[in-house]
Amino acid sequence: MANLTAVAAFLLQGFSAVPELQLLSTAAFLLIYLAAVLGNIATVAAVTHDARLHTPMYFFLKHLSLVDICSVSTTLPRALVATMLGSREISPRACASQLFAFVCLGSTECFLITSMAFDRCVAIYRPLLYRVTMSPQTCASLVAVAWGSGLLFSAFHTANTFSLPFCGPNVIEHLFCDIPPLMRLACANMDAHEAAGSVASGCVIMSCFALTVLSYIRILATVLQIQSMAGRWKALSTCPSHLATVLLFYGTGSSAYMQPTTSYSPTRGRVAAVFYSILTPTLNPLMYSLRNKDMREALQKLYLQVPF
């Protein structure tokens, strides 16, 4: 971190380089931010207050919603304020803090999604041992491992990125401080840093993705052994929401972090960032509430209890 003060300040480009689109994009992203925060708060409140949802699956969902609230709040408010006030400047220390928080929350979400896949696998493959295997202690341990791994992964990436010297130009062509656009601003040979970051990201992302895929292979193999269609549908009924989250998370996140910096496109990077940092936290509550009867009923019950 010795080179942290080599640049006095960075400038975030924001939502769009076209001034005419700034006001429209700001209004749209403000509404999306409010929807993301309120939707995830409602999910946390529903899971907390409805006794029917005190199960491992919803325990992980509650923590996923907490991560989504923190993640979207790490990036969007700063970008919205910068656009509305015209102050795009961010100090290197604030940029490093934002990068650390965002990578930590993103990697924690990756581990939580993997834990949720394991939970669904045990529920379908070993239903009689489900309560023993997914005990409260096991669930708490998995969440603790997710947060601990996220902190370590983020600490590595933040140190790896900000150990590079930044001596201008200092315009970050992105919505927030992220690894690929920051790497492009380094004024030194970054091959070793990029290789180390790619190896670390590849190990974490591919390991979590592989475990998730293996869980679903076991789920599919178990479901195919069920004779009745009703039994198959009942077994699979809790999987579509999680599967949609997996596809959205990996489909957008991998496009940003699994490519070399030399082929990074600022325009594509901003579009991908909208999906993995903004739309994913916004859509997660919808995917779990629209396809889940218990969650819908819990949200309706919560809505009726809110005083107006």
N, C-alpha and C positions, 0 to 999 in steps of 0.2 A: 504493500500500500504506500510505498515511499513516493511514488510518482503521482499521488492523488492531487497535488496542488500545481501540477505542471500547466494546467489550463485553469484560468480564473473562473470561467463559467461556461456551461453548455447552453445551447439554444434548441429547444424542442420545436420541431416544425409544426406539430399539431395534426388536426384531422385532415386538412387539405392545404395544398400549396396555392390553391386558387382562392383569393380573398372573397369572391362572390359566394363561395360555398361555405365559408366559415360560419355564418349565422345559421344557415339551414342545418349544417352538420351538428352545431352546438345544441340546437333545440332538439334534434332527433336523439342525440346521445344522452342528453339530460333526461328525456323521457325513458330511454332504455335503462339508464342507471337507476332511476326511481323504481322501475319495474323489477329490476334484478334484486335490489335491496329489499323491497317490500315482499317480493315473492319468496325469497329465501328466509326472511324473518318469519313469514307466515308458516313456512315449512318447519322451522325450528320450534315455533310456538305450538304448532299442531302435534308434533311428535312428543314434545315435552309434556303437554297437558292431557293427551288422550292415552289412557292406559292400554288400549288395544294395540297401540303402536310402540309399546315398550319391548321391542324385539331386536335382535342383532341387525337385521336389514335396515330398520329405521334408525337404529343407533348410528350406523355408518352414514345414513342419509343426512341425519342431523349435523354430523361433523362435516360432511361434504358441503352442506349449505352454509355453515359457519366459514369454511374456507372460501367459498364463492363470494360471500359478503366482504370478507377482508381483501380478497384478490381484486375484485372490481373497484373497491374503495381505494386501493393502492395506486391505481392508474387513472381512472376516469376523473375524479374531482380535480386533481392537479391539471389535467389537460383542459377541463372545462373552464376553470378559473383563468388559466393562461390565455385561452382563446377570448374569453369575455373581457378581460382586463388588458389584453394585449401584452402581457408580460410573459414571454416565453423562456426567460432565463431560469436556469436551475444550476445550483452550485454542484461541484463534483461530489461533495460529501452527500448532499441530498440525492443526487443521481445514484450514487453507490448504495444508499439506503433503500431507494425505490427498487433498484435492481435486486438487491438481496431479498427484500420482502416478496417481490413478485415471483422470483425463481423458487423461493422457499414454499410459497403457497401453491404454485403450480406443481412442483414435485410432490408435495404432500397430497394434493388431489390425485396424482398419478398412483401413489401407494394406496390411497383410500379406495379408488376404483378397483384396484387389484384385490383388496380385502373384500370388497362387495362381491366380486366374481367368485372368490373362494367361499364366501358365505352361501351364495346361491348353489354352488356345486355341492357343498355338504348337505344343504337342505334337500336336494333332489337325489343325490347319490347315496347318502347315508341318513335318511330321515329319522331312523330310530335312535341314532347317536347324535342328532343335531344339537339338542339342548346341552349335552355333555361336552361336545366338541366346541361349540360356539357359546361357551359360558361367559358371564359378564367379565370375568378376569381375562379371558382370551380376547374378547372384543376390545377391552381397555388397553391390553398389551399391543394389539395390532394398531390402534390409533396412536399410541405412544411411539411405536416404531415408525409410523408414517411421519409424525412430526419431527422426530429425531433425525430420521434420514433426510427429510426435507431441509432441515437446518444445516446438516453437514454438506449436502449437495449444493445448497445455495452459498454457503461460506466458500467452498472451493471455487465456484464460478465467479463470485464477486472478486475474490483475490486474484483469480486467473485473468480476469478482464481488466481490473484496475491496477495491476502491476505493469501494464503497458503504458508507455508515455503518450500523452495526448498534447500535441503542440500546435493544433490548428489544421484545417478549419474546424470549428467547434459546433456546427449545426448538426443535430441529431435528426435525421430524416425519418422520424417515427412519432408515435403518439406518446411514448414514454421511454424511459431508459431501459433498453433491452440489449441483449448480448450482440446479435448480428450487426445492428447499426452502430454500436459503440466500437466494435472491432474494426469497422471500416474507417474510423477516425484515428486509429493508432498510427503514429509516425515512426514505427520501428518494425522490424521483421516479426510477424505474428504467427509464423508457421507452427512453431512449437506450442504456443498458447492455443491456437486453433485446434491442433491435433489433440492436445490434452483435453480441451473442452468437448470435442467430438467423441473421444473415447469415453469420457465420463457420462455424457448425455446418452450415447449409444448403449452403454451398459445398463443404465437405469431404465431408459425408455423401452429397450428391447426385452430386458428381463421382465419388467412389469407386463408388457404386452404379451410375451410368451406365456407367462403364468395365467393371464386372463384367457388367452386362446385355449390353453390346455384345460382350464376349468370348463369352458364351453364345449370342448370336445367330449369331456366326461359327461357333461349334462346331456348333450345330444345323444351319446351312446346309451345313457340310462333311459332317456325318454323313448327311444326307438324300441326298447325292450318291453315297454308298457303296451298291453294289447288293445285297450279301448281308446278311442279318440278323445273321449271326455277326460280320461285319466292323463293323456298326453297334454291336453290343453291346460288342465289344472296345474300340472307340473311346470309348464312353460309360462304360465300367466304372469309370474313375477319377474320374468327375464327381459321382456322387450324394452322397458324403460331404462334398465341398466345397460343393455346392449346399445341403445341409441346414444347414451352418454359416452360409452366407450368409443363408438364410431366418430362422434363429434369431437371428442377430446383428442384422440390420436390422429384423426384425419386432418385437423387444423394445426395442432401443436407440432407434429412431426415435419410438416412442410416448412416450419420456421426454424427448427433447431437441428434438422438432420440434413442440411445442405451446406456446402462450403461458403465462406464469406465472399469469395471471389465471384460467385454466381448469385449473390444476394441482390434482389431488386427492391429498392425502397418502396415503390408503388405496391408490388405484390406483398411486401412485408407489412405495410399498413393494412392492406385488405385482410391478410391472414391474422393480424393482431386483433382486428375487429371481431373475428370469429372466436379465436381461442381465449381472448382476454375479456370480451364483452358479451358476445352472444351466448357462449357456452354457460356462464353463470346465470344468464337470464332465462335460458331455455330449460335448464335442469329442473327447476320447480314445476314447470309446465309438463314436462315429460313424465314426471312421477305422479303428478296429481290427476292428469287427464286420463291415464290408463290404469289408475289404481283406485278401486272403490273405497277401501278403508281410508286412504288419504283424502279423497274427496269428501267423505262424510266427516272426517276430523276437521277439515278446513271449513265446512259448512257450520259445524258446531262451534268452532272458534269464531266465525264471522257473526253468529247470532249472539255470542257473549260480549262482543265489542260494543261499549256504550257509544251512542251517537248524540 
